[in-house]
């Protein structure tokens, strides 16, 4: 019969070796509530790297194959500038200035791109 406990090692300077200190006892292995252990593992995984958290999710069976993270891009500066651009109505002003001209490319977006490049460089 085995008992499950959460423990960590503490160095004992007098004995000159590490001693296990029990933090929590979960009871007999055959009677333990697996859901409690899974919630504990999930809670602890908040402090792990994404790779380590993924391993925990795999062990607890909570991995969803519907979504798999591939990459991310930094869009904060461009998004913020675009929102400010829209709030100030600069896009509408430029559209009205270029309305009589029939360009095939969106001049307002080109001007925004130049401004954003200058602001963020």
C-alpha positions as CSV (number, residue, x, y, z in Angstrom):
1,X,0.0,0.0,0.0
2,X,1.4,3.4,-1.0
3,X,0.5,6.9,0.2
4,X,0.8,10.0,-1.9
5,X,2.4,13.1,-0.4
6,X,3.6,16.5,-1.7
7,X,7.1,17.1,-0.3
8,X,10.2,19.1,-0.9
9,X,13.8,18.7,0.3
10,X,15.3,21.1,2.9
11,X,18.9,21.2,3.7
12,X,19.7,20.3,7.3
13,X,23.0,22.1,8.1
14,X,23.6,20.0,11.3
15,X,23.0,16.6,9.6
16,X,24.8,17.8,6.4
17,X,22.1,16.4,4.1
18,X,18.7,17.2,2.7
19,X,15.6,16.0,4.6
20,X,12.2,15.6,3.0
21,X,9.5,17.9,4.4
22,X,5.9,16.9,3.7
23,X,3.8,19.8,2.6
24,X,0.6,17.9,2.1
25,X,-0.7,14.3,2.3
26,X,-3.3,13.1,-0.1
27,X,-3.9,9.7,1.5
28,X,-3.7,6.2,0.1
29,X,-2.9,5.8,-3.6
30,X,-5.9,3.6,-4.3
31,X,-8.3,6.1,-2.6
32,X,-6.9,9.4,-3.8
33,X,-9.2,11.8,-5.6
34,X,-7.4,12.2,-9.0
35,X,-9.3,15.4,-9.7
36,X,-7.7,17.1,-6.7
37,X,-4.2,16.2,-8.0
38,X,-5.1,17.4,-11.5
39,X,-6.3,20.8,-10.1
40,X,-3.1,21.1,-8.1
41,X,-0.9,20.3,-11.1
42,X,-2.9,22.9,-13.2
43,X,-2.6,25.5,-10.5
44,X,1.2,25.0,-10.2
45,X,1.6,25.0,-14.0
46,X,0.8,28.7,-14.0
47,X,4.4,29.3,-12.8
48,X,6.0,27.0,-15.5
49,X,7.3,27.7,-18.9
50,X,4.8,27.1,-21.8
51,X,6.7,23.8,-22.6
52,X,6.5,22.6,-19.1
53,X,2.8,23.5,-18.7
54,X,2.1,21.6,-22.0
55,X,3.7,18.5,-20.4
56,X,1.4,18.8,-17.4
57,X,-1.6,19.2,-19.7
58,X,-0.6,16.1,-21.6
59,X,-0.3,14.1,-18.3
60,X,-3.7,15.2,-17.1
61,X,-5.3,14.7,-20.4
62,X,-6.4,18.3,-20.9
63,X,-4.5,18.9,-24.1
64,X,-6.8,20.1,-26.9
65,X,-5.7,19.2,-30.4
66,X,-8.2,21.7,-31.8
67,X,-5.7,24.6,-31.2
68,X,-2.0,24.5,-31.5
69,X,0.1,27.6,-30.9
70,X,2.5,28.2,-33.7
71,X,3.8,31.8,-33.4
72,X,2.9,35.3,-32.5
73,X,3.7,38.7,-33.9
74,X,4.2,42.0,-32.2
75,X,1.3,44.3,-33.3
76,X,0.9,46.6,-30.3
77,X,2.6,49.7,-31.7
78,X,1.0,49.5,-35.2
79,X,-2.4,48.7,-33.7
80,X,-2.2,51.5,-31.2
81,X,-1.2,54.0,-33.9
82,X,-4.0,52.8,-36.2
83,X,-6.5,53.3,-33.5
84,X,-5.2,56.8,-32.8
85,X,-5.2,57.5,-36.6
86,X,-8.9,56.5,-36.7
87,X,-9.9,58.4,-33.6
88,X,-8.4,61.6,-35.0
89,X,-10.2,61.0,-38.2
90,X,-7.1,61.2,-40.3
91,X,-8.2,58.4,-42.6
92,X,-11.5,60.1,-43.4
93,X,-9.7,63.4,-44.1
94,X,-7.3,61.8,-46.5
95,X,-10.1,59.9,-48.2
96,X,-12.0,63.2,-48.8
97,X,-8.8,64.9,-50.1
98,X,-8.2,62.1,-52.6
99,X,-11.8,61.4,-53.5
100,X,-11.6,63.3,-56.8
101,X,-8.6,61.3,-57.9
102,X,-9.1,57.7,-59.0
103,X,-6.1,55.9,-57.7
104,X,-6.0,52.1,-57.8
105,X,-4.0,51.9,-54.6
106,X,-5.3,53.1,-51.2
107,X,-3.3,56.3,-50.6
108,X,-4.6,56.7,-47.1
109,X,-3.1,53.3,-46.1
110,X,0.2,54.1,-47.8
111,X,0.5,57.4,-45.9
112,X,-0.4,55.6,-42.7
113,X,2.3,53.0,-43.4
114,X,4.9,55.7,-43.9
115,X,3.8,57.5,-40.8
116,X,3.8,54.2,-38.8
117,X,7.2,53.3,-40.1
118,X,8.6,56.7,-39.0
119,X,7.0,56.6,-35.6
120,X,8.0,53.1,-34.7
121,X,11.6,53.2,-36.0
